[in-house]
């Protein structure tokens, strides 16, 4: 069967799409201290780059709820990958072309954030619309490729820095730009189905009018913040807060975090039919909060690194799990629902690391003190999940 008629290619292209998302979200984090040392940019301004990235993504998420169905999935997803490629190339070139290095980095971040935001909005509904069974398992497996992409970024970057040297980091950015560039051409050829037909999906007014929707907004915010507050700062935390080398910090911090997060998603994909997803979300939220507290308060660098990595195991199912529960709750939510949930998640992705960064700066750049605030986000998820379960049970009792 040709590429144009085989939905397996659509799923494969979507896997690469999430790898692209991992590149644009995680490659810059490995360069934070390089930016500081090379361009003299303070930690507080570097924190703003994280904020700009996810703030731009959430603005794109909100706008996409209106324009994606009009423009079409294919054009939007191809454009998303081209924006991501341009931003990664800009990350290497713009600091030297713009009036200040920070303004150049800012411009590059905006470009790849537009691509990342569109990818986040589009990939999940594209795969949801494919003719597959056991949607929660498929969704969890799909999102695991974000983790494998993150692992690949860290391992390849570590290998590159060892063999070629940190001073050539610009070449690394350009090489990673090839991934979204190639996938743009792949997505131009694969079959893409619609999640709902024109006029069948819920309107924005209907979605906004549901109390359960706002509960899912809080759940997605908490999911994004729980994940990114740790992973965005894990490398810098290990290097500056725990005093280990960059290589050890990258491999034992964000790399092992992502391996365990991906493993958690694959595990759920295999065992989804035997697991109560709502209860599982509660369990993951509680253990996630424990890892933040352990990473921050442990007197041992080894135990702190182990807690950072273990956090990946606890957050693995949060984002795709909330997506799956929301999709089952709002069966006619369509693209608008996925876009708005992605917006809420990206708001958490921006808010979590930003809160950790600014509180660390308030305490004299002490990331150990800043990181403990991250425990609030998974605890919020636990509360909201319990409220959702109670609301569902109450509704079921009323219909009996």
N, C-alpha and C positions, 0 to 999 in steps of 0.2 A: 504494500500500500504506500502511496506517495506521501511526502511530507504534508501536502496540502489537505489530505483527507484522513490523516492519522492523528488522533487526539493524544497519543503517547508523546508525540513530538511537542504538542502544546504543553504537556506536563513537564517534559524535559526543559523546554525553554523557560518555563516558570521556575524550575529549580535554579537555573542560571540567573534568573531575575533576582531571586533571593540572595544568591551569591554576590551579585552586584550590590544589593542593599547592604550586605555585610562589609563589602569593600569601602563604600562611601561613609559608613558609620564608624568603622573601626581603624582603617588605615591612618587617618589623621591623628587618632589618639596615641598611636605608637610614635608619632612625630612631635608631640606636645613639647617635650623637653628640648628637642632639636630646634623647634621654632623659638623657644625661649633663649637658647644659647646662641643660635645663629643670627637672630634678628633683634634680640633684646626685648622681646615681648613678655610682659609680666604674666604671672599665673592668672590673675583676675581677668585680663583681656583674653587669654586663651580660653578661659571658661566661657566667655561670650561667644566664641566660635561654636561651642557645643550648643549654646542657646540659639544662635542664629540658624544653625543647621536644622534643629528640630522645630523651631518656630516657623521657618520657611516651609518645612514639610507639613506642618499642621494647617498653614494657610492654603497650601495646595490641596490638602485633603478636603477642606471646607469648600473650596471652589470646584473641586472635581465632582462633588455631589450634584452640581448643576450642569457641568459641561461635558462629562465623559459620555453619557448616553447620546448627546447630540453630535459630538465629533466622531465617536466610535472607539471601541476598545483598541483596535489594531493601530490606528494612527497615534493614539495616546501612549500606548505601551512602547511603540517604536521611538517616539519622541522622548519618552522617559529615559531610555537607554542612551540616546544621543546627548541629552543634557548631562547625564552622569559621566559619560566619557569626556565631555568638554570640561566639566568641573575638575576631574582628576588631572587632566592636562594643565588646566589653569592653576591647580595647586602647586605645580612645579614651576610654572612660568610667571604667573601674575605678581608674586612678591617682588620680582625684579623689574617688572614693567610698569607697575602702578606707583603713584607718588610715595607711598609708604608700604612696607612689607605687610602690615596688618590690613590695609585696604585691599591689597592684592589677594590675601588669604580670604578676606571677607567675600570678595567677588567670586572666588572659586567655590567657596562654601555654598553661596546662593545657587550657583549653577547645579552643583551635584545634589543639593537639597531638593531642588525642583524635580530632578529625576528620581531621587529616592522617595519623595512624597507620592509621585505618580505610581511608582512601582508598588508601594505599600497599599495604595488604593486599588490597583488593578489586578495584581497577581492572584489574590485570594478569590475574588469573584470569577475570574477567568477559570481557575481550577474548579471552583464550586460548580460552574456551569458545564464542566466536562462530564460525559456519561460514565461516571464511576459510582461504586457502591461504598457504604460505610464512610460517609463524608467526614466525621470527626477524625478517623484514622488517617484519611487522605490529607486532611488539613494539617494534622500534627506532623506527618512525614514531610509535607511541603515546607513547613516552617523549620524543620530540622536542617534544611540546606542553608538557612541563614547561619546556623551554628557551624556547619562544616566550612562555609565560606569564611567565617571569622577565624577558624583554626588555620585554614589555608593562608589567609592574609598574614597571620602572626608567624607561622612557620616559614613562609617564603620571605617575609621581611627580615626575619632573624637570619636566615641563610644568606640573603642579599647583603645585609650589613656586615656579616662575618667575612664573606668572600670579596665583596666589592668595596664596602666601607660606607659609613654613615654620611660622609661628605657628598655621596652621589645619590642621595635620597630622591632627588628630582627624577632621575631615570626610573626609579621604582614606581613612582606615581604614574609616569607615562606608560610603563608596561602594564600596570593594572587597568589602565584605561582601555586596553584592547578587549577586555572581557565584555563590558557593556556595548562596545562598538560592534563586535561580532554578533552578540545576541540580538541587537537591533535588526540585523539582516535575517536572523533566524525567525524572530517574531513576525517579520513581514511575510513569511510563507506558511506558517502553521495555521490549522483551522481554529477559529475562535467562535464559541457559541455565546449567546446572551443568557444572563441569569434569569431575566424576566422579559417578556415581550413588551413592546411599547404600550404604555397605558395600564399595564398590569401591576407594576410596582407601587408600593406605598408612597404617598406624597410626603414631602418634608413636613407639612403641617400635621399629618397623621403620626409620623414618627415622633416629632417633638411633643405631641400631645399625650404620648404614652409615658406613664410613670416608670414603667420597667425600662424604657429606653434610657432614662437619666440614671438609673441604677447601673446599666451597662456602661454608660459614660464613665462613672466613677470606677467601675471594675477595670476598664481599659486603661484609664489614667494610672491606677495603682499598678497594673501589670507592666506598663511601659516604664514607670518610675522604679519599680522593684528590680527590673532587669538592668536598665541603663545606669542607674546610680552606682551600681557596683562595677559593671564592665567598662564604663567610660573612664573610671578613675583607678582601676585595678593596677594598670601598668605603672602609673605615676606613684600610686600608694605603695607598691612593692619597692620601687626604686628609691623614693625619697623618705617614705614613712617607716619602712622596714630595713632600709640600708642594704638591700641586696643588689646585685648587678642588673643591668637592663635586660640581659638575655634571660637570666633566671626569673626575673620579675615578669617578663612577657610570657614565658613558657608556663610558669607555675601560677600566674594570675589569670589574665584574660584567656590564654590559650586553653588551660585545663578547665576553666569556667565554661568555655564554649563546647569543649568535648563532652562535658557532663550534661550541659543543656541540650545538646543534640542527642545524646544518649537517652535522656529523659523523654524527648519527643518521639524517638524511634520506639522506645519501650511502650509508650502509651499507644502508638499506632498499632503495635502488635497485640496489646492487651486491652484495647478500648472496649471491646464487647463484654469484658468481665469487670470493668471498673465503673463505679458511679462517679461521673465526672465532677459533679457539684461537690461531693464529699472530698474528692481528690484535690480540688482547688483549695478547700479549707485547710487540708493537711499541708499542702505545699506553702500556703501563705504563712502558717505558723512556723514551719521549719525555716522558711526564708528569713523571717525576722530574727530567728535565733542565729543564723549565720552572720548577719550584719553585726549583731551584738558581739559575737565571738571574734570576728575579724577586728573590731575596734578595740576591745578590752583585753584581748589575750596578751600576756606579757612575752609570749614566744613568737618570733617572726614565722617560724615553721607552722605553728597553729593558726596564725593570722592568714597566711597564704592558703592553708588548707580550707579555712572558712570561706575565703574569697572564691576558691574553686567550687566548694560544695554549694555555694549560692546558685551556681549554674544548674545544679541538679534540681533545686527547689523551684526555680522560675521557669523551667523548660516548658511546662504545659500551660502556664498562665495565659499568655497572649493567644495562642491558637485555641486553647480551651474556652476562653471567654468568647472568641469569635464563633466557635461551634455552638455554644449554648445560645448566643444571641441569634444566630442564623436559624436555629430550630424554633426559637421563640417567635421570631418575626419572619415567617416563611415567605412573605411578599416584600421583604425589606429592600431587596435589589441592590443596585450599585450605591444608592444614597445611604443605605444602612452601613455598608462596608466602608464607605468614605468617611462617614461621621464617626464610626468606631475607630477607624485609623487616625482620625483627627484627635480623638480623646487619648488614644495610645501615644501618639507623638507628643501631645501636650505633657503627658507623664514622662516621656523620654527626655523632653527638654527640662521639665521642672525638677526631676529627681537629681540628675547630675549637677544642675545649676545650684540647687539647695546645698548639696554636698560641697561644691566648689566655693561658694560664698561663705559658708560657715567655716570651712577650712581656712579661708583667708582671714576671717574675723578672729580666729584663734591662732594667727601667726603662721598660716600655711601648714597647719597641723592636720593632715588628712585623716589621722586616726580619730580625732575628735569630730571632724566633719562627717566621717563615714557612718557614725552611729545613728545619725538622723535618718539614714535610709531605712531603718527598721520600721518607721512609721508607715511606709507605703504598703508593704505586705500585710500589716495589721489592718490597714484600711480595706484591703481586698477581702480579708477574712470576714470583717463586719458586713460588707456589702453582699458577699456570697450567702451568708446566713440570712440576711434580710430577703434576698431573692428566693431562697429555698422556702422561707416562711410564707412569702407572697404566693408562690406557686401552690403550696399545700393548701393555703386558705382558699384560693380560687378553685382548686380541685374539689374541696369539701363543699363549696357553695353550689357546684354543678351537679353534685350527687343527689 
